[in-house]
Amino acid sequence: MCCSLAAVLGVLVHVGVTRQTVAAARDKALEQLHDASRAYEAGEALPPESGLDPAGLPESLRRLAVSGRHGTIVAERDGRPTMWAAAPADGRALATAVDYEQSARTITGLDNAIIGSSVLAIGGTLLVGGFAVRRVTRRLHQTATVARRISRGELDARVGDTGAAGAAQPARLDEVATVARALDTMAGTLQAKLVSEQRFTADVAHELRTPLTGLQAASELLPEGRATDLVRERVRTMRRLTEDLLEISRLDSGSGVVETDLHRLGRVAERVVRATGTETEVVVVRDAHVETDRRRLERVLGNLVANAHRHGRGPVVLTVAGPVVTVRDHGEGYPEYLLAHGPQRFRSGGGAKGHGLGLTIAVGQAEAIGARLEFRNAGGGGGGAEAVLTLPWPPAEGG
């Protein structure tokens, strides 16, 4: 835009000045031609630089004069620019010449000045514009980076952009600073709400533990029977839910400690299956030693196996292939919302039983040990749901 504007202004100035310069030279040539015509009619000697069909007179202007009309033209004479003016004189051309070299120099000098000033102006504009654009894009990039950090769960990330005017004049904030401040405000509000939610969940779980422990102890004193079994089962379910809520609260707050050691993945998988007491086939394609927190890893695999039996159909197969563990069932597969957005608390697809915290805990524990947990529906024969846990590899040099 700046280049176009400079070019337009340069052309307008060039055209305007050239017209004025040519008009002045033409007026001077016509005035001199008028004097020559009066001298010719009076039979007097013609003024200097005037004559009948003088040498160097352009042929087009001579024909115009012979035809009975007046005219002017700029042409070269002896290598110098000259303004010619001609009029009819008894079938011949009465012409006069005015030196146009100074006017041509003036126009050339003006053109050079226009080009030079345009180059300087464009260069300065590009430098200033480039600096301003880089400054704005740098601030926008910083804002986008903070937004990505917030989306990853770093709710304490802030942009802190006070704008061009600084913190002392907040009313003059520019658009980038306004967006940055809105993002910081949103992050602060979201952080406050999540912290409040986490605190509430932890407080509720803690408050429930004591009465549930007493309730479980009391249920053991009830006489055996169907009603007693039902009560005991409900109490156990409530205790599991309470423990899950406490675990999610610890995961959300990041208060847990990760204790890593070197473990054989195939052996850990077999131990998990035995602990669940389910009919799960363990296939070790290629065993591997991984450096991880065994308790958290067992929690992840145990929840995946339990979820496969609770919501899927057998056979359930746990496969170890290096640092990758796959748990697959042969049911209807994961619901669409889970594939699109991941596990959601207190939501189970298809009307299945459960509070929907098992996979949420598995995802949180996987993140705590630096593993990647993916959910997909298996292709090929049998279909079913497939959870793929990829552990960091290699665990150590030479491992």
Buried (B, 14 or more C-beta within 10 A) or exposed (E): EBEEEBEEBBEEBBEEBBEEBBEEBBBBBBEBBBBBBEBBEEEEEBBEBBBBBBEEBBEEBBEBBBEEEBBBBBBEBEEEBBBBBBBBBEEBBBBBBBBBEEBBEBBEEBBEEBEEBBEEBBEEBEEEEEEEEEEBEEBBEBBEEBBEBBEEEEBEBBBEBBBBEEEEEEEEBBEBBEBBBEBBEEBEEEBEEEEEEBEEBBEEBEEBBEEBEEBBEEBEEEEEEEEBEEBBEEBEEBBEBBBBBBBBBBBBEEEBEEEBEEBBBBBBBBBBBEEBEBEBEBEBEEEBBBBBBBEBBBBBBBBBBBBBBBBBBBBBBBBBBBBBBBBBBBBBBBBEEBBEEEBBBEBBBEEEEBBBBBBBBBBBBBBBBEBEBEBBBBEEEEBBBBBBBBBBBEBEEEE
